[in-house]
Amino acid sequence: MTTHATLPSAARLHRPSEYAAALKGRRVARGALFVLNVPRTNVPESSARLGMIVAKRLARRAVTRNTIKRVLREAFRAQRHALPQHDFVFRLVAPIPASSLTQLKKLVRAEADVLLTRALKC
């Protein structure tokens, strides 16, 4: 069994209102699979927070959705210290291509890293 570094509860979005504020805000970056949104106003939190929207209609299998979320959390956790104090919401906007889970992990991680790098400039 492998141990993963955890993302604390304070670093995640929980309420629908938090997601709504970020989705009504501005789009920071767009990739082939994801759009990254932040709210228009700064959050009085001590660090960046993560939200994820992975629709069943775009990623049919639960294994696929869970893998995507796991990879996004790991990418966010790795860059969280450098990100500005915003709520960041990753929203899946394109269907997941048919591929192995290993290929999917690489694809999602590469895109998440690019989007988070663009978010550093916001």
Protein Blocks (a to p, Z undefined) as FASTA:
>chain_A
ZZdddddfklpcfbfklmmmmmmmccfbdcfkbccdddfbdcfbfbdcddddddfklmmb
lklmmmmmmmmmmmmmmmmmmpccdddddddfbdcddddfklmmmmmmmmmmmmmmmmmm
ZZ
